[in-house]
Amino acid sequence: MSKENLIGHSSHLNNFLSLHKANKLPKKILLSGKKGIGKSLLVKHFLYQYYVDENSKLLLNNNTHPNVLNIKRKDDKKNIEIDQIREIVKFTNQSSFNNKSRFIIIDDAEYLNTNSSNALLKSLEEPNNNVYFFLIYNSEMNILDTIKSRCLEHKIYLKL
């Protein structure tokens, strides 16, 4: 397992796990909150709990799990580009490994430009069966209302 501890978000984690176990996890979840409070780590721990075997955990740590697609802004780019969003279409059209659920994680979704946002909307409107989206964004920035309206927003914060 990861050496990164999940602090202050166990209720969200347990909620997501319970919903998934009951087949009621929303297909499109938007995690909003301040940068650096553990939204990505929350998703990572959810995936650790979902994929319980050690091989899967290793693949998750290396971002090479066949059922998980991670999209984030490239270091040398200003925005998440449309080519990265096109990877989602390819990913959703592939068959699942071990018939398990597949997850698409878009980190720093506030860096979606207009073209990539519009391309993403099609996938969000008609998600394939057994595919779940986690969009993570810094609530101090903006994200298109059309993307927000298609997701169930969970506001993540730390109580001091």
N, C-alpha and C positions, 0 to 999 in steps of 0.2 A: 504494500500500500504506500501511498505517498507520505512523505514526512511532513507535509503541510497539514496542519490541524485546522479543522473547521470550527471557528469560534463564533458563537452568537447566531448561528443560522440553523441549528439543529431542528427547530420547529418547521422551517421551510423544507428541509431535507426530508423529514419524516412525513410531511404532508404530500410531497411529490411521490415518495415511495408508496404510500398508502393509496393514493389516487391511481398510480400505475398498476398496482396489484389488483385493484378493483376495476381495471380497464376504464377508468374515468379521467386519466391524465389528459389535459387539454393538448391538442395537436400543436398549438402555437402559443408559446409562453414568452412574454417579454419581461425580462428582469431589469428593473430600473433602480438606480441609486447612485450615490456618489462613487467616483472612481476610487478603486483600491480597497473597497470594503468586503470583498470576497464573493462577488457574484459568480465569477468564473470558477472559483474554487468550490462553490456550492454545486454547480453543474458537474464538476469533476467528481465530487464525492457521490452525487447521485449515480453517475455512471459506474463508479467503483462498486456501489451497492447492487446495481442492476446486473453488471457483469462480474460475478463473484470469483471466478477462477483467476489464478495468478497470471496465466498467459494473457488474458484480456487486460488485466491491470498493467502489465508491462507494455502491451500495445497501446493502451490509453496514454500512458506516460510518454510514449514516443510519438504520439499523434499518428499511429499507423493502424488503428483498429478498423477492420473492414466495414463495420456498421456505424462508424462515427465520422462525420465530415466536419472539420473545423475550418471556419472561414474567419480571417481577420485581416486587418490592413497590413500590407507588406511594409517593412521598415522604410523602404525607399520611395514609397508612394504616399500621396496626399489623401487618397480615398480608397475604399473598397471598390474594385473595378468590376465592370460588367462580366469580364471573363471568369472572375471568381464566382459570380452568381450563376453563370452557365454551368459550372461544375455541379451545382445542386441538381440541375435537370438530369445530368448524366448519372449522378449518384442515386437519385430516386428511381431511375429506370433500371438500375442493376438489381439483381436478386439479393436477398438478405443472406448473411452468413448465419447458419444454424437456425434459420427461421426466427431469429430474435428481432426485436424492434430496432429501428435505425434512428439515429439522432443527427440533426444538423445544428451546429452551434455557430452562431454568428456573433463574434465578440467585437466590441466597439462599433455597434450598429449605427452609431451617430455619424460614422464616416462613410455611409452609403451615399453615393452621389445620386442625382436625379435618375440617370440611366440605370444604374444598378438597383436602385429602389424600385423602379418600374418593372424591371425584369424579375425581381424578387416577389412582387405582388402576385404574379401568376402562380408561382409555386405555393405561396401562402393561401391563395384562394382555393386551390384544389390539391391539397396534400395527398400523396399516395397513401394507401393503407399501411399502417404500421410504421409511419415516418413521423417523427416529432421534431419540432423546431424550438430551439432556445435562442432567443435574441437577447443580447446583453448590451445595455447602453448606459452611458453616463447621463444621469438625469439633469445635470447642469448644462447639458447641450441639447440640441433639438433633434428630433427624428420626425419623419413625415407622418402626419396624422393618418394617412391612408394605411400605413404599416401598423401604427398603433391600434387602429380600429379593427384590425384583423387578428389581433393577439389578445390573450388574457394577460393583463399586466399585474405583476407582483412587484410591489415597491419594497425594496430591500434596504434596511438601515440597521445601524447598530445602536442599541440603547446604551446611553452613558450613565 
